[in-house]
């Protein structure tokens, strides 16, 4: 389905990678008057096994963007999504090319070792990945598992992500291979690279070329997580979210149930529930320091980093890569 068959069109997409401040970027872009973003991050564009239809796109716009489809968007409005899960899906670049050939793509890259460690610790604290770090690395970088998550025939969605989780975490830090999937379908001019370290330390300097790339007026934007305040204005919403949390403990593993909760209770209540889930994490000791984990990772990622630098140029903020 070509993008020009859809009204209003999706004009840009931030595909990640995960754990690279994509949530902060979502809410920063949402604050720009010329950019329209959905209420929550990580809106899916297609269902498992299905292509996006015009009716499906209009449903997304109506229910998640809260736009009036009978009125055209204001002049100059850019509509976009931020979803780092797309970075994990080996079939998504080809799908995006077929459905939105003119779309602009944002890619946020963080030091791959730091990103992978952060991603591992997140799932460890959620009890979704009860593996020691050395054991995790053996599973994550197993050649057969890695080949599976780079197979374009594989469609990653919420229902099968846990079956491939260790290898998907590794895939997300193999930037050159994943970026190669997008460069195979899109010209370099349609892809804008954002370096996480620069975004955090110099947000205004980093966001200015990003906004120009999107075709909107460059202006200072607040870079921070504001969704907690947005979704917790009413005490009764907290009460309902806590009820859902207690009844649906562990629901995030079951995609159909999770989807039913999301659409039945409404997006705002679901976001409160998810926010409470974030604060329910238990501290888990990985048994190794960050430096020790990083030392184990560097040999596994160095070749991919060198390939990445040959594609986009060196990134001085990334240390220890000997390039």
Secondary structure as GFF3:
##gff-version 3
##sequence-region A 1 323
A	DSSP	three_ten_helix	3	5	.	.	.	ID=ss1
A	DSSP	beta_strand	12	14	.	.	.	ID=ss2
A	DSSP	alpha_helix	22	30	.	.	.	ID=ss3
A	DSSP	beta_strand	35	37	.	.	.	ID=ss4
A	DSSP	alpha_helix	54	60	.	.	.	ID=ss5
A	DSSP	pi_helix	61	65	.	.	.	ID=ss6
A	DSSP	beta_strand	78	82	.	.	.	ID=ss7
A	DSSP	three_ten_helix	84	88	.	.	.	ID=ss8
A	DSSP	alpha_helix	92	99	.	.	.	ID=ss9
A	DSSP	beta_strand	104	109	.	.	.	ID=ss10
A	DSSP	alpha_helix	112	125	.	.	.	ID=ss11
A	DSSP	alpha_helix	133	140	.	.	.	ID=ss12
A	DSSP	alpha_helix	143	149	.	.	.	ID=ss13
A	DSSP	three_ten_helix	161	164	.	.	.	ID=ss14
A	DSSP	alpha_helix	165	173	.	.	.	ID=ss15
A	DSSP	alpha_helix	175	183	.	.	.	ID=ss16
A	DSSP	three_ten_helix	188	190	.	.	.	ID=ss17
A	DSSP	beta_strand	191	195	.	.	.	ID=ss18
A	DSSP	alpha_helix	196	201	.	.	.	ID=ss19
A	DSSP	alpha_helix	203	214	.	.	.	ID=ss20
A	DSSP	alpha_helix	227	230	.	.	.	ID=ss21
A	DSSP	alpha_helix	235	247	.	.	.	ID=ss22
A	DSSP	three_ten_helix	251	253	.	.	.	ID=ss23
A	DSSP	alpha_helix	255	265	.	.	.	ID=ss24
A	DSSP	alpha_helix	267	279	.	.	.	ID=ss25
A	DSSP	alpha_helix	290	312	.	.	.	ID=ss26
###
